[in-house]
Amino acid sequence: KMFIIFKMFFSKKIVGIDIGTASIKIVEVSSWGKFKQLKNYGEVKSNLISKKPLLDPKTNSSVIEGGNTSLAIKEILNEAGIKTKSAIFSIPDFYTFCTSFDIPQMPGEEIPDAIRYNASQYITLPISEVTLDWRLIPNVSGFQNSLMKVFIVAIPNQVIEDYKTVAKDAGLELRAVEAEVFGIVRALVKDSRKTICLVDIGAQSSTISIVDQGFLKKSYSSNFSGNQLISTISSTLNISYKEAEEIRNKEGLNFSKQNVLEALHNLIDPLLREAQNIFNDFSQSDKKQVEEIYLIGGMANMPGLKDYFLKSIKKQIYIPNCFLELSYPSILKDSLKEMSPRFSVAVGVALDGLDV
């Protein structure tokens, strides 16, 4: 018994790593009993590492610039003074396949086989070529004999092998890989009883997910990307990509030129329609309304975006703070709040390592 008590209070450290298309984000967190602390963090932009994207959403070959990625991770670890070797990596949505289905009530030990059997009917790759990550969604109907709902994410084994190589070359011990959507849910909506829609807008892709009472119910990939907005500003104003990126980040949807604004609205409107269709489908299938929207990802802080969403969708819209569960020096409060939309995934997967 003494050993177990000691173990509960033994300090534990873990590194969460999110290799995104725009940047690599790393956080180091530690726990002491229930006390969780942000120890360190670091980020490097992808274009400083490689001319090619680090990840390519259009192919199944992940971490294309593997050698450069490992070097960049080493560099961040050194710069931030992170000595912890245990790491959990997130896997981006475009390398995973999500679905949900029902299985009959059954003893716990039979569930994994039933999930694998059912998953093979939904997944295009042979089941032997993927690793399944799954969560049971509790039955809230109150009927004992009803079906159990399962949310699964399939990750191709080849993708996992690529991440193992990156970790090894960066001198890290890979403890786990996790689909980024599970990390986001853990970091942002762990204890909420509400029905929340997460809109994660990245540089090259976006994801719209619905979480009900803390459990992930649906997750959809969208083609909308933050980089499209930069390209549009660049071509409309006939300026360089770098100048256009600055306008998007500093002025966004508050930009003064009407023709640019119209072009940006034309790109964002299909994403809003997509979100609205997902809300409608969910309200039909689950007889519940989405109550709140969380904007996350590198684009969440773009000036004017939150207001534009609010005007279109007319629901409560937040840019949540993924660092709230962690303690950190108060001097960092403002910079962490600004970083939060980009770091949600890295923080979420790191928190998973503390909970194990």
C-alpha positions in Angstrom: 0.0 0.0 0.0 2.8 2.4 0.8 4.2 1.9 -2.7 0.9 2.9 -4.3 0.6 6.0 -2.2 4.1 7.0 -3.1 3.4 6.4 -6.8 0.4 8.7 -6.7 2.5 11.6 -5.5 5.6 10.8 -7.6 6.3 13.6 -10.0 5.7 12.7 -13.6 6.8 14.5 -16.8 5.7 14.1 -20.4 6.2 15.9 -23.7 3.3 16.5 -26.1 4.2 17.1 -29.7 2.0 18.3 -32.5 3.6 18.3 -35.9 1.3 20.5 -38.0 1.4 21.7 -41.5 2.3 25.3 -40.4 4.5 24.6 -37.4 5.7 22.1 -34.8 4.3 22.7 -31.3 5.9 21.1 -28.2 4.8 21.3 -24.5 6.3 19.7 -21.5 3.9 19.2 -18.6 4.4 17.6 -15.2 2.1 16.3 -12.4 2.4 15.8 -8.7 -0.8 14.1 -7.5 -3.6 16.2 -9.0 -1.4 19.2 -9.4 -0.5 19.8 -13.1 2.1 22.3 -14.3 3.2 23.7 -17.6 7.0 23.3 -17.5 8.1 24.4 -20.9 6.9 25.0 -24.5 8.3 25.8 -27.9 7.2 26.3 -31.5 9.0 26.5 -34.9 7.4 27.5 -38.2 7.5 24.8 -40.9 8.8 27.1 -43.5 11.9 27.7 -41.5 12.6 23.9 -41.5 11.8 23.0 -45.1 10.6 24.3 -48.4 8.2 21.4 -48.7 5.3 21.0 -46.2 6.3 18.7 -43.3 3.0 16.9 -43.7 1.0 16.5 -46.9 -2.7 16.2 -46.5 -3.1 14.9 -50.1 -0.9 11.8 -49.6 -0.7 9.0 -47.1 3.0 9.4 -46.7 3.4 11.3 -43.4 6.2 13.5 -42.1 7.6 13.9 -45.6 10.6 15.8 -44.4 11.3 13.3 -41.7 15.0 14.1 -41.1 14.3 17.9 -40.9 11.4 17.3 -38.6 13.5 15.4 -36.1 16.2 18.0 -36.2 13.7 20.8 -35.6 12.2 18.9 -32.7 15.7 18.5 -31.2 16.3 22.2 -31.7 13.0 23.2 -29.9 13.8 20.8 -27.0 17.3 22.3 -26.6 16.1 25.9 -26.9 13.3 25.4 -24.4 15.6 23.4 -22.1 13.3 20.3 -22.2 15.2 17.2 -20.8 12.2 14.9 -20.6 12.4 12.0 -23.1 8.9 10.5 -22.8 6.8 11.9 -25.6 3.3 11.5 -27.1 2.7 12.6 -30.7 -0.6 13.7 -32.2 -1.7 12.4 -35.6 -3.5 14.9 -37.8 -7.0 14.3 -38.9 -6.1 13.9 -42.6 -4.1 10.7 -41.8 -7.0 9.2 -39.8 -10.4 7.9 -40.6 -13.2 8.5 -38.1 -16.6 6.8 -37.8 -19.1 5.8 -35.1 -21.4 2.8 -35.0 -23.5 0.7 -32.5 -22.6 -2.6 -31.0 -24.8 -4.8 -28.7 -24.2 -4.7 -24.9 -21.5 -7.3 -24.1 -18.9 -8.1 -21.5 -15.9 -5.8 -21.5 -13.4 -8.3 -22.7 -15.4 -9.0 -25.9 -15.6 -5.3 -26.9 -12.2 -5.0 -28.7 -13.0 -8.0 -31.1 -16.5 -6.7 -31.8 -15.1 -3.2 -32.6 -12.5 -4.6 -35.0 -15.1 -6.8 -36.7 -17.5 -3.9 -37.2 -14.8 -1.4 -38.1 -13.8 -3.5 -41.1 -17.2 -2.7 -42.7 -16.5 1.0 -42.6 -12.8 1.4 -43.2 -11.4 1.4 -46.8 -8.0 0.0 -45.8 -7.6 -3.6 -44.7 -8.1 -3.9 -40.9 -4.6 -5.5 -40.6 -3.1 -2.3 -42.0 -4.5 0.1 -39.4 -4.4 0.7 -35.6 -7.7 1.5 -34.0 -8.2 4.1 -31.3 -11.7 4.0 -29.8 -14.0 5.4 -27.1 -17.3 4.1 -25.9 -20.0 6.7 -25.7 -22.1 6.1 -22.6 -25.7 5.2 -23.1 -27.8 8.0 -21.7 -31.2 6.7 -22.7 -31.5 4.7 -19.5 -32.4 1.4 -21.2 -30.2 -1.5 -20.0 -30.5 -3.6 -23.2 -29.9 -0.9 -25.7 -26.9 -0.7 -28.0 -23.5 0.8 -27.1 -22.2 3.5 -29.4 -18.5 3.5 -30.3 -16.5 6.3 -31.8 -13.4 5.0 -33.6 -10.4 6.5 -35.3 -8.3 4.3 -37.6 -4.6 5.2 -38.1 -2.6 3.5 -40.9 0.2 1.5 -39.4 2.6 3.1 -41.9 1.9 6.5 -40.4 2.6 5.2 -36.9 5.9 3.8 -38.2 6.9 7.2 -39.6 6.2 8.9 -36.3 8.2 6.2 -34.5 11.2 7.0 -36.7 10.8 10.8 -36.2 10.7 10.2 -32.4 13.8 7.9 -32.4 15.8 10.3 -34.6 14.9 13.2 -32.2 16.2 11.1 -29.3 12.7 10.7 -27.7 10.9 7.6 -26.3 7.6 7.4 -28.0 5.0 6.5 -25.3 1.9 6.8 -27.6 0.4 8.4 -30.6 -3.1 9.8 -30.5 -5.6 11.2 -33.0 -5.5 15.0 -32.6 -9.2 15.2 -32.1 -9.0 13.2 -28.9 -6.3 15.6 -27.6 -8.4 18.6 -28.4 -11.4 17.2 -26.5 -9.3 16.4 -23.5 -7.7 19.8 -23.4 -10.8 21.9 -23.9 -14.1 20.1 -23.1 -13.2 17.4 -20.6 -15.8 18.2 -17.9 -18.4 20.2 -19.9 -21.9 18.8 -19.9 -22.9 20.9 -22.9 -23.1 20.1 -26.6 -20.1 21.8 -28.2 -18.9 22.1 -31.7 -15.2 22.4 -32.2 -14.1 24.1 -35.4 -10.4 23.5 -35.9 -9.0 25.6 -38.7 -5.5 24.7 -39.7 -3.1 25.9 -42.4 -4.0 23.2 -44.9 -7.2 21.5 -43.6 -10.0 21.9 -41.0 -12.1 19.7 -38.8 -15.6 20.1 -37.4 -16.3 17.9 -34.4 -19.3 17.6 -32.1 -18.7 16.8 -28.4 -21.7 16.0 -26.2 -21.4 15.8 -22.4 -17.6 15.4 -22.8 -17.8 12.6 -25.4 -16.9 12.9 -29.0 -19.9 12.1 -31.2 -19.0 13.2 -34.7 -15.9 14.4 -36.5 -15.8 15.7 -40.1 -12.8 16.8 -42.3 -13.2 20.0 -44.3 -11.1 21.2 -47.2 -11.2 24.8 -45.9 -7.7 26.0 -45.0 -6.1 29.1 -43.6 -3.6 29.2 -46.5 -6.4 29.7 -49.0 -7.1 33.1 -47.4 -3.5 34.1 -47.8 -3.5 33.1 -51.5 -6.7 35.0 -52.1 -5.4 38.2 -50.5 -2.1 37.8 -52.5 -3.8 37.3 -55.9 -6.5 40.0 -55.3 -4.0 42.7 -54.3 -1.2 41.3 -56.5 1.2 41.2 -53.5 3.7 38.6 -52.2 2.5 35.6 -50.2 4.4 37.0 -47.2 2.8 40.4 -47.3 -0.6 38.7 -47.8 0.0 36.5 -44.7 0.7 39.7 -42.7 -2.6 41.3 -43.7 -4.5 38.1 -42.9 -2.9 37.8 -39.4 -3.0 41.5 -38.5 -6.2 42.7 -40.2 -8.1 39.6 -41.3 -11.8 40.3 -41.8 -11.4 43.9 -40.6 -9.4 44.7 -43.8 -10.5 48.0 -45.4 -10.6 46.9 -49.1 -14.1 45.7 -50.0 -13.1 43.4 -52.9 -10.6 41.6 -50.6 -13.3 41.2 -48.0 -15.8 39.8 -50.5 -13.2 37.3 -51.7 -12.5 36.2 -48.1 -16.2 35.9 -47.3 -16.7 33.7 -50.4 -14.1 31.3 -49.0 -15.4 31.2 -45.4 -19.1 31.0 -46.3 -19.0 27.3 -47.4 -17.3 26.4 -44.1 -20.1 28.1 -42.2 -22.7 26.3 -44.4 -20.9 23.0 -43.7 -21.0 23.6 -40.0 -24.7 24.5 -40.1 -25.5 21.3 -42.0 -23.6 19.3 -39.4 -25.6 21.0 -36.6 -28.9 20.2 -38.4 -27.9 16.5 -39.0 -26.9 16.2 -35.3 -30.1 17.7 -34.1 -32.0 15.2 -36.2 -30.0 12.1 -35.2 -29.5 13.0 -31.5 -32.5 15.3 -30.8 -30.1 17.9 -29.4 -29.0 21.4 -30.4 -25.3 22.5 -30.5 -25.1 25.1 -27.7 -21.6 26.5 -28.1 -18.9 26.7 -30.8 -15.2 26.7 -29.9 -12.8 28.1 -32.6 -9.4 26.6 -32.4 -6.4 26.0 -34.7 -3.9 28.5 -36.1 -6.7 30.6 -37.6 -8.9 31.1 -34.6 -7.4 34.4 -33.6 -7.7 36.0 -37.1 -9.2 39.4 -36.5 -13.0 39.5 -37.3 -13.4 35.7 -37.7 -15.2 35.2 -34.4 -17.6 38.0 -35.1 -18.3 36.7 -38.6 -19.1 33.3 -37.2 -21.4 34.9 -34.6 -23.2 36.9 -37.3 -23.8 33.8 -39.4 -24.5 31.1 -36.9 -25.9 33.0 -33.9 -24.6 30.7 -31.2 -22.2 31.3 -28.3 -18.7 31.4 -29.8 -15.5 31.1 -27.7 -11.8 30.9 -28.3 -11.1 28.6 -25.4 -7.8 28.4 -23.4 -6.1 25.0 -23.4 -3.7 26.0 -20.6 -6.5 26.5 -17.9 -5.9 23.1 -16.3 -2.2 23.8 -15.8 -0.4 26.1 -13.4 2.2 28.5 -14.9 3.8 31.8 -14.0 1.2 34.6 -14.1 3.6 36.7 -16.4 2.8 34.2 -19.2 -1.0 34.7 -19.0 -1.4 36.9 -22.0 1.0 35.1 -24.3 -0.4 31.7 -23.5 -3.9 33.0 -24.2 -2.8 34.1 -27.6 -1.0 30.8 -28.3 -3.8 28.6 -27.0 -5.7 27.9 -30.2 -2.5 26.6 -31.8 -1.4 24.5 -28.8 -4.6 22.7 -27.9 -3.5 19.5 -29.6 -0.1 19.4 -28.0 -1.5 20.2 -24.5 -4.3 17.6 -24.9 -2.0 14.7 -25.9 0.5 15.6 -23.1 -2.4 15.6 -20.5 -3.2 12.0 -21.7 0.3 11.0 -20.7 -0.2 12.4 -17.2 -3.5 10.5 -16.8 -2.0 7.1 -17.6 
